């Protein structure tokens, strides 16, 4: 198991490669909706993210304050960030001590995200930052019964539902809203995802995403057209829900926007 010092060093190295842009809402400074700086060409452990494509939330034109090799995330235009989907209009409360509140439109998932593991709750992996600014943030919970907090995730196993309900939202204590777009839903044997896949290394992250999107089994639904966007954003939310048979149901999404609660 990797020690705390090693994890801290990797987080610092990742943050050093992710610089804030003056064009993006101040709220983006606390999350992955920053600018992902492409690793140097002579860095053996990573390959530079490709240029943003038409239809992506990223902008092709770099602001004057940015360097080549950086791309703007979160759909920033004219100093404001926007969302790809429709942010739920109801007022969402984030209670003191919570890491966030998770809301998935189209399902009954509207639940607290705790900062520490507790029985029958959804909680943030202890290896992740409460700022939700790691390359892969993992939320844990249960989906094994009808009243389990994450049971609604199972709806993503239907390709029609998957296509019609692609967005989910995290509400943070500092009144930030983070929007993610789902790109994969599947069942797999239980594993410690963060230990098995070191997403601070861009080449490892790329291989992991390709592995997810190339799945060919009856239990998986994926959006392969999102691969470039996922790699450019380099910011994934993984929801890992335990099932009664010992397997995990996984729903994964990439950051597409951020803003503040009015």
KASUL-V648876 format. One line per field, one symbol per residue. phi: phi as a letter, one per 30 degrees, with the letter a starting at -180 (. if undefined). psi: psi as a letter, one per 30 degrees, with the letter a starting at -180 (. if undefined). A space follows every 50 residues. Layout:
BEGIN
phi: ???
psi: ???
END
This chain:
BEGIN
phi: .dddddddddddddddcbcdcddceedddcbddcccddeedcdddabded ddcejdddcddddedccdjcbdciidbhibcbcdccdedddcccdejdda bcbbejbcdbbdcddbdbdibcbdeddcdddhccdbccccabbdbdcdec ededdddcdddeddbdcbbcccddidcccbcdbabacbddadddddbddd cdddeddddddddcebbdccbbcddceddddddhaccccccdcddjdbcc bbbcdbaaabdd
psi: kkleeeeeeeeeeeefgjkkkffkkffffgafibkjkkllfgjfflkkkl lklkflflkekklffllkfkkklghkkhgkklkeajkkfkkkkjlkfkel kkkjkflgjjlkjlflklkhlklkkfflkffhglfjkkkkakgflfgkeg effffffkeeeeefifklkkklfggkkkkkkkfkklklkkljefefjiff jeeeeeeeeeeefgkilffkkljffgeeeeeeehjkkkjjkklfgflkkk kklkkfllalk.
END
